[in-house]
Amino acid sequence: MSLKQEAVKGVKWSGAATSVNLVLQFAQLFVLAYLLDPADFGLFAMARIIMGLALAVSDVGISNAIIQSQSVTKQQLSTLYWLSIGVGFLLFILLWIGAPVIAGFYQEEALLPLIFWIGLNFIFSPFGQQFQKLMEKELIFRELSLIQIGAGIAGTVATIWLAYAGNGVLSLVWGQLLRTILLAGCYATFGWRRWRPEFYFNLSEIDAYIRFGLFQMGERLVNYFGANADYIVIGRVWDAEILGLYSFAYELVLRPVQLLNPVIVRVAFPIFSKKQTDNVALRYGYAQVLRLLATIMAPLFTGIALTADIFIPAFFDPKWVPSIIFIQVLCTVGFLKALANPSGSILLAKGRADLGFYWNLGVATINLLLFIAVVTQGALAVAISYSLVSILFSLATWKLIQHLIELDFKAYFSAITPPILGSVVMGIVVLALRQISVVSNSQILLFAILATAGSLSYLALTVATQQNYVKALIQLVR
């Protein structure tokens, strides 16, 4: 089977898993928005920052080194496996010891029990983490997707049931822990049959992986700080309820990126790695990934921004109405993050985890300083500044990719311009319909009309102006 066929197969299965999990995540968000208060979402946002930070260092950055390397031995894999497990236990101990300091930073004693339960993720996760990466490396996406679908269903059902039973914010933490345990168990069950680790440990044999991994870990850390600087700053200055409203909006906007982008990026990284010395192939592949992401994300975020004030009152509890303005402003962030994600796959495929680290260090520093400067003006000021600085970072990302694979300005912007123009036309159609007050007196029916009209106008324009691209997409789907 060719690499192209393998990639299409991988996208198909990853797409199926992502579609199911996207539905599950939105269903969970919808139900929990009725069962929990903004303060609960705010507490979980604080707790999740800690969990994400620890996850960034949980495998010492070596998981992607396994995919990038084309000549890893069984002894090296065994050493890397036991190293990851040891680091996971160490993280749990450090997190447990540091819990009072973390709670004191946020001035929220309610965080203390959450931190303990979150720490258990780092004990269980490493047992399956390496096997997940090996499955991605070998493009075994069917089994990966089935595992993720099963764990996603179980985690969502458990979270909703626990919230309904009155467990508050703990329902979110316990649901996440169950999902982690199921994923690790299934990955390990599959992986031990094919890549059984030996009881072997020799750090001297994995020097190259540790060097790559340390830069990768550093990149993850600074990237994570940069991506969550808004949560950290808002949570420190304002109360849990304000952070809850902001995090609800952020979740609603960024969830499509967090779930849909990996469908493409998870497949793109191993494919790019196999072509890491062929810049012509990398330029073509990167441009195609950009175009596909823009084709999906541009109309999605345009629609969200233009109809947020309709679908939030229509589908959610009135207590979430103050989050509408955050949703509309953060749509810019969501779209630009979607376009920026594939650049990480290029960096790793070229073995430049060091460059990714320095890049993300600069982004994190600028974000943190900017948010600190404006946070006293309110959470909305943070959201606006985040959107503006994201535009500058998107231009800088192109320059970085140009340096690595010689992707010129025309190729970069010709990949994303057609979907953006199509979304502008779609936006005009939606705004025009909104001016006709007799369209509907029902918020739900009005949203359905606008969503249908906007989608059809975008599809019609795309088919009319990009016939060859549409035919190619249909052929890939088939």
TAUR-V416940 format. One line per field, one symbol per residue. phi: phi as a letter, one per 40 degrees, with the letter a starting at -180 (. if undefined). A space follows every 50 residues. Layout:
# TAUR-V416940
phi=???
This chain:
# TAUR-V416940
phi=.ccccccccccccccccccccccccccccccccccbcdccccccccccdc ccccccbcbfgccccccccbacccccccccccccccccccccccccccdc ccccdcfbcccdccccccdcdcccdccbccccccccdcfccccdcccccc cccccccccccccccgcfccccccccccccccccccdccccccbbccccb aacccbdccccccccccccccccccccbdccccccccbcccccccccccc ccccddccbcdcdccccccccdccbccbcccccccccccdcccccccdcc ccccccbdcbccccbbcdccdccdccdcccdccccccdccdcccccdccc gbccccccccccccccdccccccbccchcccccccccccccccccccdcc cdccbgccdccccccbcdcccccccdccccccccccccdacccccccccc ccccccccccccccbbcccccccccccc
